[in-house]
Amino acid sequence: VLGFLGLGLPPPDPDWGGMINETRKMAMIFPHMTIFPCIAISSLILGFNLLADGLREVSLRD
């Protein structure tokens, strides 16, 4: 996500935020170029949130 703000890796290196930032101009013409990285980032965040909730529930059972 820092790549979207311009604080991530330099352009030759792959970065999800950088990919979204680069395709921002063409999002209306080619929406699939932006949708897939956004889905990947959202899935990753959802997975980490579910993992954290599960770990919290396990730790509170004691």
PQR file with spaces between the fields and no chain letter, atoms N, CA, C, O and H, PARSE charges and radii, in Angstrom:
ATOM       1  N    VAL     1       0.832   -1.189    0.000 -0.4000 1.5000
ATOM       2  CA   VAL     1       0.000    0.000    0.000 -0.0000 2.0000
ATOM       3  C    VAL     1       0.874    1.248    0.000  0.5500 1.7000
ATOM       4  O    VAL     1       0.466    2.291   -0.512 -0.5500 1.4000
ATOM       5  N    LEU     2       2.062    1.152    0.565 -0.4000 1.5000
ATOM       6  CA   LEU     2       2.950    2.312    0.541 -0.0000 2.0000
ATOM       7  C    LEU     2       3.359    2.676   -0.882  0.5500 1.7000
ATOM       8  O    LEU     2       3.641    3.838   -1.175 -0.5500 1.4000
ATOM       9  H    LEU     2       2.393    0.305    0.981  0.4000 1.0000
ATOM      10  N    GLY     3       3.388    1.681   -1.761 -0.4000 1.5000
ATOM      11  CA   GLY     3       3.701    1.954   -3.159 -0.0000 2.0000
ATOM      12  C    GLY     3       2.665    2.852   -3.813  0.5500 1.7000
ATOM      13  O    GLY     3       3.002    3.644   -4.693 -0.5500 1.4000
ATOM      14  H    GLY     3       3.158    0.737   -1.523  0.4000 1.0000
ATOM      15  N    PHE     4       1.407    2.740   -3.395 -0.4000 1.5000
ATOM      16  CA   PHE     4       0.354    3.601   -3.935 -0.0000 2.0000
ATOM      17  C    PHE     4       0.611    5.050   -3.564  0.5500 1.7000
ATOM      18  O    PHE     4       0.294    5.956   -4.335 -0.5500 1.4000
ATOM      19  H    PHE     4       1.134    2.096   -2.680  0.4000 1.0000
ATOM      20  N    LEU     5       1.184    5.273   -2.389 -0.4000 1.5000
ATOM      21  CA   LEU     5       1.477    6.625   -1.928 -0.0000 2.0000
ATOM      22  C    LEU     5       2.825    7.129   -2.425  0.5500 1.7000
ATOM      23  O    LEU     5       3.187    8.280   -2.179 -0.5500 1.4000
ATOM      24  H    LEU     5       1.441    4.537   -1.763  0.4000 1.0000
ATOM      25  N    GLY     6       3.571    6.274   -3.124 -0.4000 1.5000
ATOM      26  CA   GLY     6       4.873    6.670   -3.635 -0.0000 2.0000
ATOM      27  C    GLY     6       6.005    6.448   -2.650  0.5500 1.7000
ATOM      28  O    GLY     6       7.112    6.942   -2.865 -0.5500 1.4000
ATOM      29  H    GLY     6       3.277    5.339   -3.324  0.4000 1.0000
ATOM      30  N    LEU     7       5.751    5.710   -1.567 -0.4000 1.5000
ATOM      31  CA   LEU     7       6.763    5.479   -0.546 -0.0000 2.0000
ATOM      32  C    LEU     7       7.295    4.052   -0.557  0.5500 1.7000
ATOM      33  O    LEU     7       8.073    3.682    0.322 -0.5500 1.4000
ATOM      34  H    LEU     7       4.852    5.309   -1.392  0.4000 1.0000
ATOM      35  N    GLY     8       6.894    3.249   -1.528 -0.4000 1.5000
ATOM      36  CA   GLY     8       7.269    1.842   -1.571 -0.0000 2.0000
ATOM      37  C    GLY     8       8.532    1.603   -2.373  0.5500 1.7000
ATOM      38  O    GLY     8       9.427    2.445   -2.441 -0.5500 1.4000
ATOM      39  H    GLY     8       6.262    3.550   -2.242  0.4000 1.0000
ATOM      40  N    LEU     9       8.573    0.419   -2.980 -0.4000 1.5000
ATOM      41  CA   LEU     9       9.715    0.015   -3.783 -0.0000 2.0000
ATOM      42  C    LEU     9       9.780    0.816   -5.079  0.5500 1.7000
ATOM      43  O    LEU     9       8.756    1.316   -5.546 -0.5500 1.4000
ATOM      44  H    LEU     9       7.845   -0.265   -2.925  0.4000 1.0000
ATOM      45  N    PRO    10      10.977    0.945   -5.671 -0.5600 1.5000
ATOM      46  CA   PRO    10      11.084    1.643   -6.953  0.2800 2.0000
ATOM      47  C    PRO    10      10.334    0.882   -8.056  0.5500 1.7000
ATOM      48  O    PRO    10      10.110   -0.321   -7.918 -0.5500 1.4000
ATOM      49  N    PRO    11       9.945    1.550   -9.139 -0.5600 1.5000
ATOM      50  CA   PRO    11       9.091    0.966  -10.177  0.2800 2.0000
ATOM      51  C    PRO    11       9.498   -0.377  -10.774  0.5500 1.7000
ATOM      52  O    PRO    11       8.592   -1.151  -11.083 -0.5500 1.4000
ATOM      53  N    PRO    12      10.752   -0.728  -10.967 -0.5600 1.5000
ATOM      54  CA   PRO    12      10.982   -2.056  -11.566  0.2800 2.0000
ATOM      55  C    PRO    12      10.582   -3.215  -10.645  0.5500 1.7000
ATOM      56  O    PRO    12      10.330   -4.317  -11.133 -0.5500 1.4000
ATOM      57  N    ASP    13      10.518   -2.994   -9.344 -0.4000 1.5000
ATOM      58  CA   ASP    13      10.172   -4.058   -8.405 -0.0000 2.0000
ATOM      59  C    ASP    13       8.655   -4.180   -8.278  0.5500 1.7000
ATOM      60  O    ASP    13       7.956   -3.168   -8.217 -0.5500 1.4000
ATOM      61  H    ASP    13      10.722   -2.099   -8.948  0.4000 1.0000
ATOM      62  N    PRO    14       8.134   -5.427   -8.238 -0.5600 1.5000
ATOM      63  CA   PRO    14       6.682   -5.597   -8.115  0.2800 2.0000
ATOM      64  C    PRO    14       6.182   -5.211   -6.729  0.5500 1.7000
ATOM      65  O    PRO    14       6.792   -5.556   -5.717 -0.5500 1.4000
ATOM      66  N    ASP    15       5.081   -4.502   -6.696 -0.4000 1.5000
ATOM      67  CA   ASP    15       4.480   -4.038   -5.444 -0.0000 2.0000
ATOM      68  C    ASP    15       2.994   -3.837   -5.709  0.5500 1.7000
ATOM      69  O    ASP    15       2.629   -3.184   -6.686 -0.5500 1.4000
ATOM      70  H    ASP    15       4.585   -4.221   -7.518  0.4000 1.0000
ATOM      71  N    TRP    16       2.131   -4.385   -4.859 -0.4000 1.5000
ATOM      72  CA   TRP    16       0.688   -4.280   -5.102 -0.0000 2.0000
ATOM      73  C    TRP    16       0.227   -2.831   -5.132  0.5500 1.7000
ATOM      74  O    TRP    16      -0.557   -2.453   -6.003 -0.5500 1.4000
ATOM      75  H    TRP    16       2.428   -4.915   -4.065  0.4000 1.0000
ATOM      76  N    GLY    17       0.691   -2.025   -4.213 -0.4000 1.5000
ATOM      77  CA   GLY    17       0.304   -0.616   -4.203 -0.0000 2.0000
ATOM      78  C    GLY    17       0.791    0.108   -5.446  0.5500 1.7000
ATOM      79  O    GLY    17       0.076    0.937   -6.009 -0.5500 1.4000
ATOM      80  H    GLY    17       1.328   -2.332   -3.505  0.4000 1.0000
ATOM      81  N    GLY    18       2.005   -0.206   -5.871 -0.4000 1.5000
ATOM      82  CA   GLY    18       2.539    0.384   -7.092 -0.0000 2.0000
ATOM      83  C    GLY    18       1.760   -0.044   -8.323  0.5500 1.7000
ATOM      84  O    GLY    18       1.561    0.743   -9.248 -0.5500 1.4000
ATOM      85  H    GLY    18       2.585   -0.880   -5.414  0.4000 1.0000
ATOM      86  N    MET    19       1.313   -1.312   -8.329 -0.4000 1.5000
ATOM      87  CA   MET    19       0.514   -1.797   -9.455 -0.0000 2.0000
ATOM      88  C    MET    19      -0.805   -1.031   -9.551  0.5500 1.7000
ATOM      89  O    MET    19      -1.240   -0.663  -10.643 -0.5500 1.4000
ATOM      90  H    MET    19       1.475   -1.952   -7.578  0.4000 1.0000
ATOM      91  N    ILE    20      -1.431   -0.799   -8.411 -0.4000 1.5000
ATOM      92  CA   ILE    20      -2.693   -0.059   -8.411 -0.0000 2.0000
ATOM      93  C    ILE    20      -2.456    1.382   -8.840  0.5500 1.7000
ATOM      94  O    ILE    20      -3.247    1.945   -9.596 -0.5500 1.4000
ATOM      95  H    ILE    20      -1.078   -1.098   -7.525  0.4000 1.0000
ATOM      96  N    ASN    21      -1.368    1.979   -8.359 -0.4000 1.5000
ATOM      97  CA   ASN    21      -1.064    3.364   -8.710 -0.0000 2.0000
ATOM      98  C    ASN    21      -0.780    3.511  -10.205  0.5500 1.7000
ATOM      99  O    ASN    21      -1.210    4.485  -10.824 -0.5500 1.4000
ATOM     100  H    ASN    21      -0.726    1.522   -7.745  0.4000 1.0000
ATOM     101  N    GLU    22      -0.057    2.549  -10.787 -0.4000 1.5000
ATOM     102  CA   GLU    22       0.263    2.622  -12.211 -0.0000 2.0000
ATOM     103  C    GLU    22      -0.975    2.465  -13.083  0.5500 1.7000
ATOM     104  O    GLU    22      -1.060    3.081  -14.146 -0.5500 1.4000
ATOM     105  H    GLU    22       0.292    1.758  -10.284  0.4000 1.0000
ATOM     106  N    THR    23      -1.931    1.656  -12.656 -0.4000 1.5000
ATOM     107  CA   THR    23      -3.123    1.416  -13.472 -0.0000 2.0000
ATOM     108  C    THR    23      -4.261    2.374  -13.151  0.5500 1.7000
ATOM     109  O    THR    23      -5.338    2.278  -13.740 -0.5500 1.4000
ATOM     110  H    THR    23      -1.862    1.156  -11.793  0.4000 1.0000
ATOM     111  N    ARG    24      -4.036    3.280  -12.239 -0.4000 1.5000
ATOM     112  CA   ARG    24      -5.082    4.225  -11.835 -0.0000 2.0000
ATOM     113  C    ARG    24      -5.578    5.054  -13.016  0.5500 1.7000
ATOM     114  O    ARG    24      -6.770    5.344  -13.112 -0.5500 1.4000
ATOM     115  H    ARG    24      -3.161    3.358  -11.761  0.4000 1.0000
ATOM     116  N    LYS    25      -4.682    5.433  -13.906 -0.4000 1.5000
ATOM     117  CA   LYS    25      -5.056    6.264  -15.051 -0.0000 2.0000
ATOM     118  C    LYS    25      -5.897    5.499  -16.070  0.5500 1.7000
ATOM     119  O    LYS    25      -6.735    6.084  -16.757 -0.5500 1.4000
ATOM     120  H    LYS    25      -3.714    5.198  -13.829  0.4000 1.0000
ATOM     121  N    MET    26      -5.669    4.193  -16.163 -0.4000 1.5000
ATOM     122  CA   MET    26      -6.383    3.385  -17.149 -0.0000 2.0000
ATOM     123  C    MET    26      -7.533    2.588  -16.539  0.5500 1.7000
ATOM     124  O    MET    26      -8.062    1.690  -17.195 -0.5500 1.4000
ATOM     125  H    MET    26      -4.988    3.719  -15.605  0.4000 1.0000
ATOM     126  N    ALA    27      -7.929    2.882  -15.326 -0.4000 1.5000
ATOM     127  CA   ALA    27      -8.931    2.081  -14.620 -0.0000 2.0000
ATOM     128  C    ALA    27     -10.283    2.088  -15.313  0.5500 1.7000
ATOM     129  O    ALA    27     -10.994    1.084  -15.267 -0.5500 1.4000
ATOM     130  H    ALA    27      -7.499    3.611  -14.793  0.4000 1.0000
ATOM     131  N    MET    28     -10.652    3.163  -15.937 -0.4000 1.5000
ATOM     132  CA   MET    28     -11.945    3.216  -16.624 -0.0000 2.0000
ATOM     133  C    MET    28     -11.932    2.401  -17.920  0.5500 1.7000
ATOM     134  O    MET    28     -12.950    1.826  -18.305 -0.5500 1.4000
ATOM     135  H    MET    28     -10.075    3.979  -15.974  0.4000 1.0000
ATOM     136  N    ILE    29     -10.786    2.354  -18.583 -0.4000 1.5000
ATOM     137  CA   ILE    29     -10.689    1.626  -19.849 -0.0000 2.0000
ATOM     138  C    ILE    29     -10.466    0.134  -19.610  0.5500 1.7000
ATOM     139  O    ILE    29     -11.097   -0.705  -20.253 -0.5500 1.4000
ATOM     140  H    ILE    29      -9.959    2.821  -18.270  0.4000 1.0000
ATOM     141  N    PHE    30      -9.555   -0.195  -18.671 -0.4000 1.5000
ATOM     142  CA   PHE    30      -9.213   -1.579  -18.350 -0.0000 2.0000
ATOM     143  C    PHE    30      -9.409   -1.817  -16.854  0.5500 1.7000
ATOM     144  O    PHE    30      -8.424   -1.852  -16.116 -0.5500 1.4000
ATOM     145  H    PHE    30      -9.043    0.486  -18.149  0.4000 1.0000
ATOM     146  N    PRO    31     -10.643   -1.981  -16.383 -0.5600 1.5000
ATOM     147  CA   PRO    31     -10.868   -2.105  -14.935  0.2800 2.0000
ATOM     148  C    PRO    31     -10.267   -3.369  -14.329  0.5500 1.7000
ATOM     149  O    PRO    31      -9.981   -3.396  -13.132 -0.5500 1.4000
ATOM     150  N    HIS    32     -10.070   -4.416  -15.130 -0.4000 1.5000
ATOM     151  CA   HIS    32      -9.512   -5.650  -14.578 -0.0000 2.0000
ATOM     152  C    HIS    32      -8.076   -5.462  -14.087  0.5500 1.7000
ATOM     153  O    HIS    32      -7.619   -6.216  -13.229 -0.5500 1.4000
ATOM     154  H    HIS    32     -10.302   -4.394  -16.103  0.4000 1.0000
ATOM     155  N    MET    33      -7.367   -4.480  -14.611 -0.4000 1.5000
ATOM     156  CA   MET    33      -5.992   -4.244  -14.173 -0.0000 2.0000
ATOM     157  C    MET    33      -5.943   -3.698  -12.754  0.5500 1.7000
ATOM     158  O    MET    33      -4.934   -3.870  -12.071 -0.5500 1.4000
ATOM     159  H    MET    33      -7.739   -3.867  -15.308  0.4000 1.0000
ATOM     160  N    THR    34      -6.987   -3.057  -12.298 -0.4000 1.5000
ATOM     161  CA   THR    34      -7.043   -2.519  -10.944 -0.0000 2.0000
ATOM     162  C    THR    34      -7.817   -3.439  -10.009  0.5500 1.7000
ATOM     163  O    THR    34      -7.504   -3.518   -8.822 -0.5500 1.4000
ATOM     164  H    THR    34      -7.807   -2.918  -12.853  0.4000 1.0000
ATOM     165  N    ILE    35      -8.811   -4.127  -10.524 -0.4000 1.5000
ATOM     166  CA   ILE    35      -9.669   -4.953   -9.672 -0.0000 2.0000
ATOM     167  C    ILE    35      -8.888   -6.104   -9.041  0.5500 1.7000
ATOM     168  O    ILE    35      -9.043   -6.357   -7.846 -0.5500 1.4000
ATOM     169  H    ILE    35      -9.066   -4.063  -11.489  0.4000 1.0000
ATOM     170  N    PHE    36      -8.057   -6.807   -9.805 -0.4000 1.5000
ATOM     171  CA   PHE    36      -7.362   -7.965   -9.264 -0.0000 2.0000
ATOM     172  C    PHE    36      -6.376   -7.615   -8.144  0.5500 1.7000
ATOM     173  O    PHE    36      -6.373   -8.306   -7.126 -0.5500 1.4000
ATOM     174  H    PHE    36      -7.932   -6.602  -10.776  0.4000 1.0000
ATOM     175  N    PRO    37      -5.540   -6.579   -8.278 -0.5600 1.5000
ATOM     176  CA   PRO    37      -4.691   -6.214   -7.133  0.2800 2.0000
ATOM     177  C    PRO    37      -5.501   -5.756   -5.921  0.5500 1.7000
ATOM     178  O    PRO    37      -5.113   -6.027   -4.785 -0.5500 1.4000
ATOM     179  N    CYS    38      -6.624   -5.063   -6.149 -0.4000 1.5000
ATOM     180  CA   CYS    38      -7.467   -4.630   -5.024 -0.0000 2.0000
ATOM     181  C    CYS    38      -8.083   -5.824   -4.314  0.5500 1.7000
ATOM     182  O    CYS    38      -8.158   -5.845   -3.086 -0.5500 1.4000
ATOM     183  H    CYS    38      -6.939   -4.843   -7.072  0.4000 1.0000
ATOM     184  N    ILE    39      -8.526   -6.821   -5.078 -0.4000 1.5000
ATOM     185  CA   ILE    39      -9.074   -8.036   -4.471 -0.0000 2.0000
ATOM     186  C    ILE    39      -7.993   -8.768   -3.688  0.5500 1.7000
ATOM     187  O    ILE    39      -8.263   -9.284   -2.603 -0.5500 1.4000
ATOM     188  H    ILE    39      -8.466   -6.804   -6.076  0.4000 1.0000
ATOM     189  N    ALA    40      -6.780   -8.820   -4.216 -0.4000 1.5000
ATOM     190  CA   ALA    40      -5.685   -9.497   -3.523 -0.0000 2.0000
ATOM     191  C    ALA    40      -5.357   -8.800   -2.204  0.5500 1.7000
ATOM     192  O    ALA    40      -5.178   -9.466   -1.184 -0.5500 1.4000
ATOM     193  H    ALA    40      -6.561   -8.401   -5.097  0.4000 1.0000
ATOM     194  N    ILE    41      -5.278   -7.482   -2.210 -0.4000 1.5000
ATOM     195  CA   ILE    41      -4.991   -6.737   -0.980 -0.0000 2.0000
ATOM     196  C    ILE    41      -6.125   -6.909    0.020  0.5500 1.7000
ATOM     197  O    ILE    41      -5.873   -7.102    1.210 -0.5500 1.4000
ATOM     198  H    ILE    41      -5.423   -6.941   -3.038  0.4000 1.0000
ATOM     199  N    SER    42      -7.371   -6.841   -0.444 -0.4000 1.5000
ATOM     200  CA   SER    42      -8.522   -7.002    0.452 -0.0000 2.0000
ATOM     201  C    SER    42      -8.559   -8.401    1.052  0.5500 1.7000
ATOM     202  O    SER    42      -8.859   -8.558    2.236 -0.5500 1.4000
ATOM     203  H    SER    42      -7.576   -6.684   -1.410  0.4000 1.0000
ATOM     204  N    SER    43      -8.256   -9.418    0.251 -0.4000 1.5000
ATOM     205  CA   SER    43      -8.234  -10.796    0.754 -0.0000 2.0000
ATOM     206  C    SER    43      -7.141  -10.981    1.795  0.5500 1.7000
ATOM     207  O    SER    43      -7.353  -11.650    2.807 -0.5500 1.4000
ATOM     208  H    SER    43      -8.012   -9.291   -0.710  0.4000 1.0000
ATOM     209  N    LEU    44      -5.988  -10.401    1.555 -0.4000 1.5000
ATOM     210  CA   LEU    44      -4.895  -10.500    2.514 -0.0000 2.0000
ATOM     211  C    LEU    44      -5.258   -9.833    3.835  0.5500 1.7000
ATOM     212  O    LEU    44      -5.001  -10.394    4.901 -0.5500 1.4000
ATOM     213  H    LEU    44      -5.816   -9.859    0.733  0.4000 1.0000
ATOM     214  N    ILE    45      -5.842   -8.662    3.777 -0.4000 1.5000
ATOM     215  CA   ILE    45      -6.244   -7.950    4.993 -0.0000 2.0000
ATOM     216  C    ILE    45      -7.329   -8.722    5.728  0.5500 1.7000
ATOM     217  O    ILE    45      -7.279   -8.836    6.953 -0.5500 1.4000
ATOM     218  H    ILE    45      -6.050   -8.207    2.911  0.4000 1.0000
ATOM     219  N    LEU    46      -8.313   -9.258    4.999 -0.4000 1.5000
ATOM     220  CA   LEU    46      -9.369  -10.049    5.621 -0.0000 2.0000
ATOM     221  C    LEU    46      -8.788  -11.289    6.288  0.5500 1.7000
ATOM     222  O    LEU    46      -9.185  -11.636    7.401 -0.5500 1.4000
ATOM     223  H    LEU    46      -8.353   -9.165    4.004  0.4000 1.0000
ATOM     224  N    GLY    47      -7.858  -11.956    5.623 -0.4000 1.5000
ATOM     225  CA   GLY    47      -7.214  -13.138    6.199 -0.0000 2.0000
ATOM     226  C    GLY    47      -6.468  -12.819    7.483  0.5500 1.7000
ATOM     227  O    GLY    47      -6.573  -13.562    8.459 -0.5500 1.4000
ATOM     228  H    GLY    47      -7.536  -11.674    4.720  0.4000 1.0000
ATOM     229  N    PHE    48      -5.717  -11.729    7.497 -0.4000 1.5000
ATOM     230  CA   PHE    48      -5.001  -11.345    8.715 -0.0000 2.0000
ATOM     231  C    PHE    48      -5.968  -10.981    9.838  0.5500 1.7000
ATOM     232  O    PHE    48      -5.712  -11.298   11.000 -0.5500 1.4000
ATOM     233  H    PHE    48      -5.631  -11.126    6.704  0.4000 1.0000
ATOM     234  N    ASN    49      -7.074  -10.320    9.505 -0.4000 1.5000
ATOM     235  CA   ASN    49      -8.062   -9.980   10.532 -0.0000 2.0000
ATOM     236  C    ASN    49      -8.714  -11.225   11.110  0.5500 1.7000
ATOM     237  O    ASN    49      -8.902  -11.312   12.323 -0.5500 1.4000
ATOM     238  H    ASN    49      -7.282  -10.062    8.561  0.4000 1.0000
ATOM     239  N    LEU    50      -9.062  -12.189   10.266 -0.4000 1.5000
ATOM     240  CA   LEU    50      -9.650  -13.433   10.759 -0.0000 2.0000
ATOM     241  C    LEU    50      -8.657  -14.215   11.608  0.5500 1.7000
ATOM     242  O    LEU    50      -9.034  -14.790   12.629 -0.5500 1.4000
ATOM     243  H    LEU    50      -8.909  -12.118    9.280  0.4000 1.0000
ATOM     244  N    LEU    51      -7.404  -14.241   11.200 -0.4000 1.5000
ATOM     245  CA   LEU    51      -6.368  -14.908   11.984 -0.0000 2.0000
ATOM     246  C    LEU    51      -6.199  -14.242   13.341  0.5500 1.7000
ATOM     247  O    LEU    51      -6.098  -14.927   14.358 -0.5500 1.4000
ATOM     248  H    LEU    51      -7.098  -13.773   10.371  0.4000 1.0000
ATOM     249  N    ALA    52      -6.169  -12.929   13.368 -0.4000 1.5000
ATOM     250  CA   ALA    52      -6.025  -12.201   14.630 -0.0000 2.0000
ATOM     251  C    ALA    52      -7.223  -12.434   15.540  0.5500 1.7000
ATOM     252  O    ALA    52      -7.053  -12.587   16.750 -0.5500 1.4000
ATOM     253  H    ALA    52      -6.251  -12.371   12.542  0.4000 1.0000
ATOM     254  N    ASP    53      -8.439  -12.463   14.982 -0.4000 1.5000
ATOM     255  CA   ASP    53      -9.628  -12.737   15.791 -0.0000 2.0000
ATOM     256  C    ASP    53      -9.575  -14.141   16.379  0.5500 1.7000
ATOM     257  O    ASP    53      -9.907  -14.340   17.548 -0.5500 1.4000
ATOM     258  H    ASP    53      -8.578  -12.338   13.999  0.4000 1.0000
ATOM     259  N    GLY    54      -9.162  -15.106   15.581 -0.4000 1.5000
ATOM     260  CA   GLY    54      -9.043  -16.475   16.076 -0.0000 2.0000
ATOM     261  C    GLY    54      -8.011  -16.594   17.177  0.5500 1.7000
ATOM     262  O    GLY    54      -8.254  -17.263   18.181 -0.5500 1.4000
ATOM     263  H    GLY    54      -8.892  -14.945   14.631  0.4000 1.0000
ATOM     264  N    LEU    55      -6.866  -15.957   17.009 -0.4000 1.5000
ATOM     265  CA   LEU    55      -5.831  -15.996   18.045 -0.0000 2.0000
ATOM     266  C    LEU    55      -6.289  -15.300   19.321  0.5500 1.7000
ATOM     267  O    LEU    55      -5.963  -15.740   20.423 -0.5500 1.4000
ATOM     268  H    LEU    55      -6.669  -15.413   16.194  0.4000 1.0000
ATOM     269  N    ARG    56      -7.038  -14.224   19.172 -0.4000 1.5000
ATOM     270  CA   ARG    56      -7.549  -13.516   20.348 -0.0000 2.0000
ATOM     271  C    ARG    56      -8.541  -14.384   21.111  0.5500 1.7000
ATOM     272  O    ARG    56      -8.503  -14.433   22.340 -0.5500 1.4000
ATOM     273  H    ARG    56      -7.303  -13.866   18.277  0.4000 1.0000
ATOM     274  N    GLU    57      -9.427  -15.070   20.395 -0.4000 1.5000
ATOM     275  CA   GLU    57     -10.399  -15.940   21.054 -0.0000 2.0000
ATOM     276  C    GLU    57      -9.716  -17.091   21.772  0.5500 1.7000
ATOM     277  O    GLU    57     -10.121  -17.460   22.874 -0.5500 1.4000
ATOM     278  H    GLU    57      -9.458  -15.030   19.396  0.4000 1.0000
ATOM     279  N    VAL    58      -8.688  -17.661   21.162 -0.4000 1.5000
ATOM     280  CA   VAL    58      -7.955  -18.759   21.796 -0.0000 2.0000
ATOM     281  C    VAL    58      -7.239  -18.268   23.045  0.5500 1.7000
ATOM     282  O    VAL    58      -7.206  -18.973   24.054 -0.5500 1.4000
ATOM     283  H    VAL    58      -8.359  -17.361   20.267  0.4000 1.0000
ATOM     284  N    SER    59      -6.670  -17.080   22.994 -0.4000 1.5000
ATOM     285  CA   SER    59      -5.928  -16.570   24.151 -0.0000 2.0000
ATOM     286  C    SER    59      -6.856  -16.160   25.290  0.5500 1.7000
ATOM     287  O    SER    59      -6.424  -16.143   26.443 -0.5500 1.4000
ATOM     288  H    SER    59      -6.697  -16.508   22.174  0.4000 1.0000
ATOM     289  N    LEU    60      -8.119  -15.828   25.006 -0.4000 1.5000
ATOM     290  CA   LEU    60      -9.058  -15.416   26.052 -0.0000 2.0000
ATOM     291  C    LEU    60      -9.773  -16.595   26.697  0.5500 1.7000
ATOM     292  O    LEU    60     -10.488  -16.401   27.680 -0.5500 1.4000
ATOM     293  H    LEU    60      -8.470  -15.842   24.070  0.4000 1.0000
ATOM     294  N    ARG    61      -9.608  -17.801   26.185 -0.4000 1.5000
ATOM     295  CA   ARG    61     -10.256  -18.979   26.766 -0.0000 2.0000
ATOM     296  C    ARG    61      -9.687  -19.330   28.132  0.5500 1.7000
ATOM     297  O    ARG    61     -10.375  -19.949   28.943 -0.5500 1.4000
ATOM     298  H    ARG    61      -9.027  -17.958   25.386  0.4000 1.0000
ATOM     299  N    ASP    62      -8.480  -18.958   28.393 -0.4000 1.5000
ATOM     300  CA   ASP    62      -7.831  -19.326   29.673 -0.0000 2.0000
ATOM     301  C    ASP    62      -8.391  -18.616   30.845  0.5500 1.7000
ATOM     302  O    ASP    62      -7.941  -18.831   31.970 -0.5500 1.4000
ATOM     303  H    ASP    62      -7.921  -18.455   27.734  0.4000 1.0000
